[in-house]
C-alpha cells in the first residue's frame, strides 16, 4: 500500500485489484472512507486522469510501479556502456543518480569519494519525488 504522504500531482502508479492500469495523478481530493478492506487508512483519493474527471481511487488499490531498466530509460537514465546494468542520470555538473545491481538508487558526487545510498527508492513515484526534491523540476517520463 502507498503511504498517502508520498502522493504528489504528476506521480504515476499502478491501480486496481485483478488487472492493473497505470494512472497519473493530475489533481488530488481527499475524503474519508468507511471501507477498511480496500482503503485501510480510511482515505480515498480522487484523481483526475486524462480519461476521467475525478474518479475515486482507493489508496489501498494504489501500487508503486517498480523500477526496471526499461522504465529507467523512459525516465532519461542511460545505461553505462562499460558497466552493463548500471544506469545513470545527471542532475548537474557534479551529481548524478545511479541505479545498479544494488537495491535502490545512489546519489553520486563527482567531487568527493562519498556517495549517498538511497536504498528505499524502488518505485517510479519515489524516483519522481526524489528528483523533484533535488532539482525543483519534474522528472520527464514517457510511460
N, CA, C and O atoms as a GROMACS GRO file, in nm:
protein
  572
    1UNK      N    1   0.084  -0.118   0.000
    1UNK     CA    2   0.000   0.000   0.000
    1UNK      C    3   0.089   0.125   0.000
    1UNK      O    4   0.195   0.127   0.061
    2UNK      N    5   0.043   0.226  -0.069
    2UNK     CA    6   0.116   0.352  -0.079
    2UNK      C    7   0.087   0.439   0.043
    2UNK      O    8  -0.028   0.452   0.085
    3UNK      N    9   0.191   0.497   0.099
    3UNK     CA   10   0.174   0.596   0.204
    3UNK      C   11   0.119   0.723   0.138
    3UNK      O   12   0.179   0.775   0.045
    4UNK      N   13   0.006   0.772   0.187
    4UNK     CA   14  -0.057   0.887   0.121
    4UNK      C   15   0.032   1.011   0.122
    4UNK      O   16   0.011   1.102   0.042
    5UNK      N   17   0.130   1.016   0.210
    5UNK     CA   18   0.222   1.130   0.213
    5UNK      C   19   0.318   1.129   0.094
    5UNK      O   20   0.383   1.229   0.066
    6UNK      N   21   0.327   1.015   0.022
    6UNK     CA   22   0.416   1.004  -0.093
    6UNK      C   23   0.349   1.046  -0.223
    6UNK      O   24   0.415   1.052  -0.327
    7UNK      N   25   0.220   1.075  -0.221
    7UNK     CA   26   0.146   1.104  -0.344
    7UNK      C   27   0.154   1.252  -0.376
    7UNK      O   28   0.121   1.338  -0.295
    8UNK      N   29   0.201   1.279  -0.499
    8UNK     CA   30   0.211   1.416  -0.550
    8UNK      C   31   0.145   1.423  -0.686
    8UNK      O   32   0.134   1.322  -0.757
    9UNK      N   33   0.101   1.541  -0.722
    9UNK     CA   34   0.049   1.561  -0.857
    9UNK      C   35   0.161   1.531  -0.956
    9UNK      O   36   0.275   1.576  -0.940
   10UNK      N   37   0.128   1.454  -1.059
   10UNK     CA   38   0.225   1.414  -1.160
   10UNK      C   39   0.277   1.273  -1.140
   10UNK      O   40   0.335   1.215  -1.232
   11UNK      N   41   0.259   1.216  -1.020
   11UNK     CA   42   0.308   1.080  -0.992
   11UNK      C   43   0.232   0.975  -1.074
   11UNK      O   44   0.113   0.989  -1.103
   12UNK      N   45   0.306   0.871  -1.111
   12UNK     CA   46   0.248   0.755  -1.180
   12UNK      C   47   0.235   0.641  -1.080
   12UNK      O   48   0.323   0.620  -0.996
   13UNK      N   49   0.125   0.566  -1.090
   13UNK     CA   50   0.100   0.450  -1.005
   13UNK      C   51   0.032   0.340  -1.085
   13UNK      O   52  -0.030   0.366  -1.188
   14UNK      N   53   0.045   0.217  -1.036
   14UNK     CA   54  -0.041   0.108  -1.080
   14UNK      C   55  -0.165   0.115  -0.994
   14UNK      O   56  -0.157   0.146  -0.875
   15UNK      N   57  -0.282   0.087  -1.054
   15UNK     CA   58  -0.406   0.089  -0.978
   15UNK      C   59  -0.492  -0.031  -1.017
   15UNK      O   60  -0.502  -0.066  -1.134
   16UNK      N   61  -0.554  -0.094  -0.916
   16UNK     CA   62  -0.651  -0.199  -0.943
   16UNK      C   63  -0.638  -0.316  -0.850
   16UNK      O   64  -0.549  -0.322  -0.765
   17UNK      N   65  -0.732  -0.411  -0.868
   17UNK     CA   66  -0.732  -0.535  -0.789
   17UNK      C   67  -0.674  -0.649  -0.872
   17UNK      O   68  -0.566  -0.699  -0.842
   18UNK      N   69  -0.747  -0.689  -0.976
   18UNK     CA   70  -0.705  -0.803  -1.056
   18UNK      C   71  -0.618  -0.762  -1.174
   18UNK      O   72  -0.514  -0.822  -1.201
   19UNK      N   73  -0.661  -0.658  -1.243
   19UNK     CA   74  -0.587  -0.610  -1.358
   19UNK      C   75  -0.540  -0.468  -1.330
   19UNK      O   76  -0.622  -0.380  -1.305
   20UNK      N   77  -0.411  -0.446  -1.334
   20UNK     CA   78  -0.356  -0.315  -1.300
   20UNK      C   79  -0.353  -0.225  -1.423
   20UNK      O   80  -0.329  -0.270  -1.534
   21UNK      N   81  -0.380  -0.097  -1.400
   21UNK     CA   82  -0.364   0.003  -1.504
   21UNK      C   83  -0.275   0.113  -1.449
   21UNK      O   84  -0.275   0.140  -1.329
   22UNK      N   85  -0.200   0.177  -1.537
   22UNK     CA   86  -0.114   0.288  -1.496
   22UNK      C   87  -0.196   0.415  -1.499
   22UNK      O   88  -0.261   0.446  -1.599
   23UNK      N   89  -0.194   0.489  -1.388
   23UNK     CA   90  -0.262   0.618  -1.381
   23UNK      C   91  -0.161   0.726  -1.344
   23UNK      O   92  -0.060   0.697  -1.281
   24UNK      N   93  -0.189   0.849  -1.383
   24UNK     CA   94  -0.108   0.963  -1.343
   24UNK      C   95  -0.196   1.060  -1.267
   24UNK      O   96  -0.306   1.094  -1.312
   25UNK      N   97  -0.150   1.102  -1.152
   25UNK     CA   98  -0.224   1.195  -1.068
   25UNK      C   99  -0.217   1.334  -1.129
   25UNK      O  100  -0.108   1.386  -1.153
   26UNK      N  101  -0.333   1.396  -1.154
   26UNK     CA  102  -0.336   1.533  -1.205
   26UNK      C  103  -0.404   1.629  -1.109
   26UNK      O  104  -0.391   1.750  -1.124
   27UNK      N  105  -0.475   1.577  -1.010
   27UNK     CA  106  -0.528   1.658  -0.901
   27UNK      C  107  -0.561   1.564  -0.787
   27UNK      O  108  -0.579   1.444  -0.808
   28UNK      N  109  -0.569   1.616  -0.667
   28UNK     CA  110  -0.593   1.532  -0.550
   28UNK      C  111  -0.704   1.594  -0.466
   28UNK      O  112  -0.702   1.714  -0.435
   29UNK      N  113  -0.800   1.511  -0.430
   29UNK     CA  114  -0.903   1.550  -0.334
   29UNK      C  115  -0.912   1.436  -0.234
   29UNK      O  116  -0.924   1.320  -0.274
   30UNK      N  117  -0.905   1.465  -0.108
   30UNK     CA  118  -0.904   1.361  -0.006
   30UNK      C  119  -1.041   1.356   0.061
   30UNK      O  120  -1.098   1.459   0.095
   31UNK      N  121  -1.094   1.233   0.080
   31UNK     CA  122  -1.220   1.216   0.151
   31UNK      C  123  -1.211   1.091   0.237
   31UNK      O  124  -1.136   0.999   0.206
   32UNK      N  125  -1.285   1.089   0.344
   32UNK     CA  126  -1.285   0.975   0.437
   32UNK      C  127  -1.363   0.858   0.378
   32UNK      O  128  -1.456   0.878   0.300
   33UNK      N  129  -1.324   0.736   0.416
   33UNK     CA  130  -1.391   0.616   0.369
   33UNK      C  131  -1.416   0.523   0.486
   33UNK      O  132  -1.338   0.516   0.580
   34UNK      N  133  -1.526   0.452   0.479
   34UNK     CA  134  -1.558   0.350   0.579
   34UNK      C  135  -1.509   0.213   0.535
   34UNK      O  136  -1.511   0.118   0.613
   35UNK      N  137  -1.464   0.200   0.410
   35UNK     CA  138  -1.418   0.073   0.355
   35UNK      C  139  -1.279   0.042   0.408
   35UNK      O  140  -1.181   0.100   0.360
   36UNK      N  141  -1.268  -0.046   0.505
   36UNK     CA  142  -1.138  -0.077   0.566
   36UNK      C  143  -1.063  -0.188   0.494
   36UNK      O  144  -0.950  -0.220   0.531
   37UNK      N  145  -1.125  -0.249   0.390
   37UNK     CA  146  -1.057  -0.355   0.316
   37UNK      C  147  -0.968  -0.294   0.207
   37UNK      O  148  -0.846  -0.313   0.208
   38UNK      N  149  -1.029  -0.221   0.113
   38UNK     CA  150  -0.952  -0.160   0.004
   38UNK      C  151  -0.897  -0.024   0.040
   38UNK      O  152  -0.819   0.034  -0.035
   39UNK      N  153  -0.937   0.028   0.155
   39UNK     CA  154  -0.896   0.160   0.198
   39UNK      C  155  -0.860   0.158   0.346
   39UNK      O  156  -0.926   0.225   0.426
   40UNK      N  157  -0.756   0.081   0.384
   40UNK     CA  158  -0.726   0.059   0.526
   40UNK      C  159  -0.689   0.184   0.604
   40UNK      O  160  -0.706   0.187   0.726
   41UNK      N  161  -0.638   0.287   0.538
   41UNK     CA  162  -0.605   0.409   0.611
   41UNK      C  163  -0.724   0.502   0.622
   41UNK      O  164  -0.714   0.610   0.681
   42UNK      N  165  -0.840   0.460   0.566
   42UNK     CA  166  -0.961   0.539   0.578
   42UNK      C  167  -0.967   0.660   0.486
   42UNK      O  168  -1.053   0.747   0.505
   43UNK      N  169  -0.879   0.669   0.387
   43UNK     CA  170  -0.875   0.784   0.298
   43UNK      C  171  -0.891   0.739   0.153
   43UNK      O  172  -0.823   0.647   0.108
   44UNK      N  173  -0.981   0.803   0.082
   44UNK     CA  174  -0.993   0.786  -0.063
   44UNK      C  175  -0.922   0.903  -0.128
   44UNK      O  176  -0.920   1.014  -0.074
   45UNK      N  177  -0.863   0.878  -0.244
   45UNK     CA  178  -0.803   0.987  -0.318
   45UNK      C  179  -0.879   0.996  -0.449
   45UNK      O  180  -0.893   0.896  -0.521
   46UNK      N  181  -0.927   1.112  -0.480
   46UNK     CA  182  -0.992   1.132  -0.609
   46UNK      C  183  -0.889   1.192  -0.702
   46UNK      O  184  -0.822   1.290  -0.670
   47UNK      N  185  -0.878   1.131  -0.819
   47UNK     CA  186  -0.773   1.169  -0.912
   47UNK      C  187  -0.835   1.200  -1.047
   47UNK      O  188  -0.914   1.121  -1.098
   48UNK      N  189  -0.800   1.312  -1.104
   48UNK     CA  190  -0.841   1.343  -1.240
   48UNK      C  191  -0.734   1.287  -1.334
   48UNK      O  192  -0.618   1.326  -1.326
   49UNK      N  193  -0.773   1.199  -1.420
   49UNK     CA  194  -0.681   1.144  -1.518
   49UNK      C  195  -0.718   1.199  -1.655
   49UNK      O  196  -0.816   1.273  -1.668
   50UNK      N  197  -0.642   1.163  -1.756
   50UNK     CA  198  -0.673   1.212  -1.890
   50UNK      C  199  -0.804   1.151  -1.942
   50UNK      O  200  -0.866   1.207  -2.032
   51UNK      N  201  -0.846   1.037  -1.886
   51UNK     CA  202  -0.968   0.972  -1.932
   51UNK      C  203  -1.092   1.014  -1.856
   51UNK      O  204  -1.199   1.028  -1.914
   52UNK      N  205  -1.078   1.036  -1.727
   52UNK     CA  206  -1.194   1.061  -1.642
   52UNK      C  207  -1.173   1.188  -1.560
   52UNK      O  208  -1.060   1.228  -1.534
   53UNK      N  209  -1.282   1.249  -1.522
   53UNK     CA  210  -1.275   1.364  -1.432
   53UNK      C  211  -1.317   1.317  -1.294
   53UNK      O  212  -1.431   1.274  -1.274
   54UNK      N  213  -1.229   1.326  -1.201
   54UNK     CA  214  -1.250   1.293  -1.060
   54UNK      C  215  -1.305   1.153  -1.034
   54UNK      O  216  -1.402   1.140  -0.958
   55UNK      N  217  -1.247   1.050  -1.092
   55UNK     CA  218  -1.286   0.917  -1.045
   55UNK      C  219  -1.231   0.898  -0.904
   55UNK      O  220  -1.138   0.967  -0.863
   56UNK      N  221  -1.287   0.806  -0.832
   56UNK     CA  222  -1.246   0.786  -0.692
   56UNK      C  223  -1.150   0.670  -0.686
   56UNK      O  224  -1.185   0.558  -0.725
   57UNK      N  225  -1.032   0.693  -0.638
   57UNK     CA  226  -0.931   0.589  -0.625
   57UNK      C  227  -0.905   0.561  -0.479
   57UNK      O  228  -0.880   0.654  -0.401
   58UNK      N  229  -0.911   0.437  -0.441
   58UNK     CA  230  -0.886   0.400  -0.303
   58UNK      C  231  -0.738   0.377  -0.284
   58UNK      O  232  -0.674   0.308  -0.364
   59UNK      N  233  -0.683   0.435  -0.179
   59UNK     CA  234  -0.539   0.427  -0.158
   59UNK      C  235  -0.492   0.283  -0.140
   59UNK      O  236  -0.376   0.252  -0.171
   60UNK      N  237  -0.577   0.195  -0.092
   60UNK     CA  238  -0.540   0.055  -0.076
   60UNK      C  239  -0.520  -0.018  -0.207
   60UNK      O  240  -0.467  -0.129  -0.209
   61UNK      N  241  -0.564   0.044  -0.319
   61UNK     CA  242  -0.551  -0.017  -0.450
   61UNK      C  243  -0.446   0.053  -0.537
   61UNK      O  244  -0.432   0.022  -0.655
   62UNK      N  245  -0.372   0.147  -0.477
   62UNK     CA  246  -0.260   0.212  -0.546
   62UNK      C  247  -0.133   0.135  -0.515
   62UNK      O  248  -0.106   0.102  -0.399
   63UNK      N  249  -0.055   0.105  -0.618
   63UNK     CA  250   0.070   0.032  -0.601
   63UNK      C  251   0.180   0.102  -0.679
   63UNK      O  252   0.155   0.159  -0.786
   64UNK      N  253   0.300   0.099  -0.626
   64UNK     CA  254   0.413   0.157  -0.696
   64UNK      C  255   0.447   0.080  -0.822
   64UNK      O  256   0.426  -0.041  -0.830
   65UNK      N  257   0.499   0.152  -0.921
   65UNK     CA  258   0.548   0.089  -1.044
   65UNK      C  259   0.696   0.061  -1.021
   65UNK      O  260   0.775   0.154  -1.008
   66UNK      N  261   0.736  -0.068  -1.016
   66UNK     CA  262   0.876  -0.100  -0.987
   66UNK      C  263   0.971  -0.043  -1.093
   66UNK      O  264   0.939  -0.039  -1.212
   67UNK      N  265   1.087   0.002  -1.047
   67UNK     CA  266   1.190   0.049  -1.139
   67UNK      C  267   1.252  -0.069  -1.211
   67UNK      O  268   1.297  -0.165  -1.148
   68UNK      N  269   1.254  -0.062  -1.342
   68UNK     CA  270   1.316  -0.165  -1.426
   68UNK      C  271   1.409  -0.093  -1.524
   68UNK      O  272   1.399   0.028  -1.540
   69UNK      N  273   1.498  -0.165  -1.591
   69UNK     CA  274   1.583  -0.098  -1.691
   69UNK      C  275   1.501  -0.023  -1.796
   69UNK      O  276   1.538   0.088  -1.835
   70UNK      N  277   1.391  -0.081  -1.843
   70UNK     CA  278   1.308  -0.017  -1.944
   70UNK      C  279   1.247   0.114  -1.891
   70UNK      O  280   1.246   0.215  -1.960
   71UNK      N  281   1.197   0.109  -1.768
   71UNK     CA  282   1.136   0.229  -1.709
   71UNK      C  283   1.243   0.335  -1.684
   71UNK      O  284   1.219   0.454  -1.709
   72UNK      N  285   1.361   0.294  -1.636
   72UNK     CA  286   1.468   0.392  -1.613
   72UNK      C  287   1.504   0.464  -1.742
   72UNK      O  288   1.526   0.585  -1.742
   73UNK      N  289   1.510   0.392  -1.852
   73UNK     CA  290   1.540   0.456  -1.981
   73UNK      C  291   1.430   0.554  -2.019
   73UNK      O  292   1.459   0.658  -2.078
   74UNK      N  293   1.305   0.522  -1.987
   74UNK     CA  294   1.194   0.614  -2.014
   74UNK      C  295   1.200   0.738  -1.924
   74UNK      O  296   1.136   0.839  -1.952
   75UNK      N  297   1.276   0.729  -1.815
   75UNK     CA  298   1.296   0.841  -1.723
   75UNK      C  299   1.422   0.920  -1.756
   75UNK      O  300   1.458   1.013  -1.684
   76UNK      N  301   1.491   0.884  -1.865
   76UNK     CA  302   1.609   0.958  -1.906
   76UNK      C  303   1.741   0.903  -1.855
   76UNK      O  304   1.846   0.964  -1.877
   77UNK      N  305   1.738   0.787  -1.788
   77UNK     CA  306   1.862   0.723  -1.744
   77UNK      C  307   1.928   0.658  -1.864
   77UNK      O  308   1.860   0.613  -1.957
   78UNK      N  309   2.061   0.654  -1.863
   78UNK     CA  310   2.138   0.593  -1.972
   78UNK      C  311   2.221   0.480  -1.913
   78UNK      O  312   2.285   0.496  -1.809
   79UNK      N  313   2.221   0.366  -1.982
   79UNK     CA  314   2.300   0.253  -1.934
   79UNK      C  315   2.448   0.278  -1.962
   79UNK      O  316   2.485   0.321  -2.071
   80UNK      N  317   2.530   0.252  -1.862
   80UNK     CA  318   2.675   0.268  -1.874
   80UNK      C  319   2.727   0.160  -1.968
   80UNK      O  320   2.712   0.041  -1.940
   81UNK      N  321   2.789   0.200  -2.078
   81UNK     CA  322   2.834   0.100  -2.178
   81UNK      C  323   2.949   0.014  -2.127
   81UNK      O  324   2.973  -0.095  -2.180
   82UNK      N  325   3.021   0.062  -2.024
   82UNK     CA  326   3.130  -0.016  -1.968
   82UNK      C  327   3.089  -0.100  -1.848
   82UNK      O  328   3.164  -0.186  -1.802
   83UNK      N  329   2.970  -0.074  -1.797
   83UNK     CA  330   2.921  -0.144  -1.679
   83UNK      C  331   2.773  -0.178  -1.698
   83UNK      O  332   2.686  -0.109  -1.644
   84UNK      N  333   2.743  -0.284  -1.775
   84UNK     CA  334   2.604  -0.319  -1.804
   84UNK      C  335   2.523  -0.338  -1.675
   84UNK      O  336   2.572  -0.396  -1.578
   85UNK      N  337   2.401  -0.290  -1.676
   85UNK     CA  338   2.316  -0.300  -1.558
   85UNK      C  339   2.324  -0.177  -1.469
   85UNK      O  340   2.247  -0.164  -1.374
   86UNK      N  341   2.417  -0.087  -1.501
   86UNK     CA  342   2.431   0.039  -1.426
   86UNK      C  343   2.370   0.150  -1.511
   86UNK      O  344   2.411   0.171  -1.626
   87UNK      N  345   2.273   0.221  -1.454
   87UNK     CA  346   2.204   0.329  -1.525
   87UNK      C  347   2.230   0.460  -1.452
   87UNK      O  348   2.228   0.466  -1.329
   88UNK      N  349   2.255   0.567  -1.530
   88UNK     CA  350   2.290   0.696  -1.472
   88UNK      C  351   2.204   0.807  -1.531
   88UNK      O  352   2.165   0.803  -1.648
   89UNK      N  353   2.175   0.906  -1.446
   89UNK     CA  354   2.107   1.028  -1.492
   89UNK      C  355   2.173   1.146  -1.424
   89UNK      O  356   2.174   1.157  -1.301
   90UNK      N  357   2.230   1.236  -1.504
   90UNK     CA  358   2.296   1.354  -1.449
   90UNK      C  359   2.192   1.451  -1.394
   90UNK      O  360   2.089   1.476  -1.455
   91UNK      N  361   2.224   1.505  -1.276
   91UNK     CA  362   2.139   1.607  -1.214
   91UNK      C  363   2.198   1.745  -1.243
   91UNK      O  364   2.127   1.839  -1.278
   92UNK      N  365   2.330   1.756  -1.227
   92UNK     CA  366   2.404   1.878  -1.260
   92UNK      C  367   2.547   1.836  -1.292
   92UNK      O  368   2.574   1.718  -1.311
   93UNK      N  369   2.638   1.932  -1.298
   93UNK     CA  370   2.776   1.902  -1.338
   93UNK      C  371   2.849   1.808  -1.243
   93UNK      O  372   2.942   1.739  -1.284
   94UNK      N  373   2.808   1.804  -1.116
   94UNK     CA  374   2.882   1.725  -1.018
   94UNK      C  375   2.802   1.612  -0.954
   94UNK      O  376   2.858   1.536  -0.874
   95UNK      N  377   2.675   1.597  -0.987
   95UNK     CA  378   2.592   1.495  -0.923
   95UNK      C  379   2.512   1.416  -1.024
   95UNK      O  380   2.466   1.470  -1.125
   96UNK      N  381   2.497   1.289  -0.996
   96UNK     CA  382   2.411   1.206  -1.080
   96UNK      C  383   2.345   1.099  -0.995
   96UNK      O  384   2.397   1.057  -0.891
   97UNK      N  385   2.230   1.055  -1.042
   97UNK     CA  386   2.161   0.943  -0.980
   97UNK      C  387   2.208   0.817  -1.050
   97UNK      O  388   2.219   0.814  -1.172
   98UNK      N  389   2.234   0.712  -0.971
   98UNK     CA  390   2.286   0.587  -1.026
   98UNK      C  391   2.201   0.472  -0.976
   98UNK      O  392   2.176   0.459  -0.856
   99UNK      N  393   2.158   0.388  -1.068
   99UNK     CA  394   2.083   0.268  -1.036
   99UNK      C  395   2.165   0.151  -1.087
   99UNK      O  396   2.208   0.150  -1.202
  100UNK      N  397   2.187   0.051  -1.000
  100UNK     CA  398   2.271  -0.061  -1.043
  100UNK      C  399   2.225  -0.192  -0.984
  100UNK      O  400   2.106  -0.211  -0.958
  101UNK      N  401   2.318  -0.282  -0.964
  101UNK     CA  402   2.286  -0.415  -0.915
  101UNK      C  403   2.248  -0.416  -0.767
  101UNK      O  404   2.190  -0.513  -0.719
  102UNK      N  405   2.281  -0.308  -0.695
  102UNK     CA  406   2.241  -0.295  -0.555
  102UNK      C  407   2.093  -0.260  -0.551
  102UNK      O  408   2.031  -0.237  -0.654
  103UNK      N  409   2.038  -0.257  -0.432
  103UNK     CA  410   1.896  -0.233  -0.414
  103UNK      C  411   1.868  -0.085  -0.400
  103UNK      O  412   1.894  -0.028  -0.294
  104UNK      N  413   1.816  -0.021  -0.503
  104UNK     CA  414   1.780   0.119  -0.493
  104UNK      C  415   1.867   0.210  -0.578
  104UNK      O  416   1.922   0.168  -0.680
  105UNK      N  417   1.878   0.335  -0.535
  105UNK     CA  418   1.946   0.440  -0.611
  105UNK      C  419   2.054   0.504  -0.524
  105UNK      O  420   2.040   0.514  -0.402
  106UNK      N  421   2.162   0.546  -0.589
  106UNK     CA  422   2.271   0.616  -0.521
  106UNK      C  423   2.281   0.756  -0.581
  106UNK      O  424   2.272   0.772  -0.702
  107UNK      N  425   2.301   0.856  -0.496
  107UNK     CA  426   2.334   0.990  -0.542
  107UNK      C  427   2.486   0.997  -0.541
  107UNK      O  428   2.548   0.992  -0.435
  108UNK      N  429   2.545   1.008  -0.659
  108UNK     CA  430   2.691   1.006  -0.673
  108UNK      C  431   2.741   1.150  -0.686
  108UNK      O  432   2.687   1.229  -0.764
  109UNK      N  433   2.844   1.181  -0.610
  109UNK     CA  434   2.904   1.315  -0.611
  109UNK      C  435   3.042   1.305  -0.674
  109UNK      O  436   3.128   1.235  -0.622
  110UNK      N  437   3.064   1.373  -0.785
  110UNK     CA  438   3.190   1.363  -0.859
  110UNK      C  439   3.308   1.424  -0.785
  110UNK      O  440   3.421   1.378  -0.803
  111UNK      N  441   3.285   1.525  -0.703
  111UNK     CA  442   3.397   1.595  -0.641
  111UNK      C  443   3.441   1.535  -0.508
  111UNK      O  444   3.532   1.588  -0.444
  112UNK      N  445   3.379   1.426  -0.466
  112UNK     CA  446   3.418   1.361  -0.341
  112UNK      C  447   3.417   1.210  -0.361
  112UNK      O  448   3.375   1.160  -0.465
  113UNK      N  449   3.465   1.139  -0.260
  113UNK     CA  450   3.461   0.994  -0.264
  113UNK      C  451   3.334   0.941  -0.198
  113UNK      O  452   3.317   0.820  -0.183
  114UNK      N  453   3.246   1.032  -0.159
  114UNK     CA  454   3.126   0.992  -0.086
  114UNK      C  455   3.006   0.986  -0.178
  114UNK      O  456   2.985   1.072  -0.262
  115UNK      N  457   2.927   0.882  -0.159
  115UNK     CA  458   2.802   0.866  -0.229
  115UNK      C  459   2.693   0.848  -0.125
  115UNK      O  460   2.719   0.798  -0.016
  116UNK      N  461   2.574   0.890  -0.158
  116UNK     CA  462   2.462   0.874  -0.066
  116UNK      C  463   2.374   0.763  -0.119
  116UNK      O  464   2.319   0.772  -0.228
  117UNK      N  465   2.360   0.657  -0.040
  117UNK     CA  466   2.278   0.544  -0.081
  117UNK      C  467   2.133   0.572  -0.045
  117UNK      O  468   2.101   0.599   0.071
  118UNK      N  469   2.048   0.564  -0.144
  118UNK     CA  470   1.905   0.589  -0.128
  118UNK      C  471   1.830   0.459  -0.155
  118UNK      O  472   1.755   0.450  -0.252
  119UNK      N  473   1.852   0.360  -0.070
  119UNK     CA  474   1.804   0.224  -0.098
  119UNK      C  475   1.653   0.209  -0.097
  119UNK      O  476   1.601   0.110  -0.149
  120UNK      N  477   1.581   0.305  -0.041
  120UNK     CA  478   1.436   0.294  -0.037
  120UNK      C  479   1.370   0.334  -0.169
  120UNK      O  480   1.249   0.317  -0.184
  121UNK      N  481   1.446   0.386  -0.262
  121UNK     CA  482   1.390   0.429  -0.390
  121UNK      C  483   1.378   0.307  -0.481
  121UNK      O  484   1.476   0.263  -0.542
  122UNK      N  485   1.256   0.252  -0.489
  122UNK     CA  486   1.234   0.131  -0.567
  122UNK      C  487   1.120   0.145  -0.668
  122UNK      O  488   1.098   0.056  -0.750
  123UNK      N  489   1.047   0.259  -0.661
  123UNK     CA  490   0.929   0.276  -0.744
  123UNK      C  491   0.935   0.409  -0.819
  123UNK      O  492   1.005   0.502  -0.777
  124UNK      N  493   0.862   0.417  -0.929
  124UNK     CA  494   0.861   0.536  -1.013
  124UNK      C  495   0.821   0.661  -0.934
  124UNK      O  496   0.888   0.764  -0.945
  125UNK      N  497   0.714   0.653  -0.854
  125UNK     CA  498   0.670   0.773  -0.781
  125UNK      C  499   0.775   0.820  -0.681
  125UNK      O  500   0.788   0.940  -0.657
  126UNK      N  501   0.851   0.727  -0.622
  126UNK     CA  502   0.958   0.766  -0.530
  126UNK      C  503   1.071   0.836  -0.605
  126UNK      O  504   1.127   0.934  -0.556
  127UNK      N  505   1.104   0.786  -0.723
  127UNK     CA  506   1.206   0.850  -0.806
  127UNK      C  507   1.160   0.989  -0.850
  127UNK      O  508   1.238   1.083  -0.850
  128UNK      N  509   1.032   1.001  -0.888
  128UNK     CA  510   0.978   1.132  -0.925
  128UNK      C  511   0.991   1.231  -0.809
  128UNK      O  512   1.032   1.345  -0.828
  129UNK      N  513   0.955   1.186  -0.690
  129UNK     CA  514   0.960   1.273  -0.572
  129UNK      C  515   1.103   1.312  -0.537
  129UNK      O  516   1.130   1.427  -0.503
  130UNK      N  517   1.195   1.216  -0.546
  130UNK     CA  518   1.336   1.243  -0.518
  130UNK      C  519   1.392   1.344  -0.617
  130UNK      O  520   1.458   1.440  -0.579
  131UNK      N  521   1.366   1.321  -0.744
  131UNK     CA  522   1.418   1.410  -0.848
  131UNK      C  523   1.367   1.553  -0.828
  131UNK      O  524   1.442   1.649  -0.841
  132UNK      N  525   1.238   1.566  -0.795
  132UNK     CA  526   1.182   1.698  -0.770
  132UNK      C  527   1.247   1.764  -0.648
  132UNK      O  528   1.278   1.883  -0.650
  133UNK      N  529   1.267   1.684  -0.543
  133UNK     CA  530   1.330   1.739  -0.421
  133UNK      C  531   1.473   1.786  -0.447
  133UNK      O  532   1.517   1.885  -0.389
  134UNK      N  533   1.546   1.717  -0.534
  134UNK     CA  534   1.686   1.751  -0.561
  134UNK      C  535   1.701   1.866  -0.661
  134UNK      O  536   1.793   1.946  -0.651
  135UNK      N  537   1.609   1.873  -0.759
  135UNK     CA  538   1.628   1.968  -0.868
  135UNK      C  539   1.524   2.080  -0.872
  135UNK      O  540   1.550   2.185  -0.931
  136UNK      N  541   1.409   2.059  -0.812
  136UNK     CA  542   1.300   2.155  -0.823
  136UNK      C  543   1.225   2.143  -0.954
  136UNK      O  544   1.137   2.224  -0.983
  137UNK      N  545   1.259   2.042  -1.034
  137UNK     CA  546   1.194   2.018  -1.163
  137UNK      C  547   1.129   1.881  -1.163
  137UNK      O  548   1.169   1.791  -1.089
  138UNK      N  549   1.027   1.866  -1.248
  138UNK     CA  550   0.961   1.736  -1.261
  138UNK      C  551   1.048   1.645  -1.348
  138UNK      O  552   1.116   1.691  -1.440
  139UNK      N  553   1.045   1.518  -1.318
  139UNK     CA  554   1.116   1.417  -1.396
  139UNK      C  555   1.034   1.387  -1.520
  139UNK      O  556   0.917   1.350  -1.509
  140UNK      N  557   1.094   1.404  -1.637
  140UNK     CA  558   1.023   1.373  -1.761
  140UNK      C  559   1.021   1.222  -1.781
  140UNK      O  560   1.125   1.156  -1.784
  141UNK      N  561   0.898   1.168  -1.795
  141UNK     CA  562   0.881   1.025  -1.814
  141UNK      C  563   0.791   1.002  -1.932
  141UNK      O  564   0.692   1.072  -1.950
  142UNK      N  565   0.826   0.904  -2.013
  142UNK     CA  566   0.744   0.868  -2.128
  142UNK      C  567   0.693   0.726  -2.110
  142UNK      O  568   0.744   0.633  -2.172
  143UNK      N  569   0.590   0.709  -2.024
  143UNK     CA  570   0.534   0.574  -1.999
  143UNK      C  571   0.433   0.537  -2.105
  143UNK      O  572   0.376   0.428  -2.100
   0.00000   0.00000   0.00000
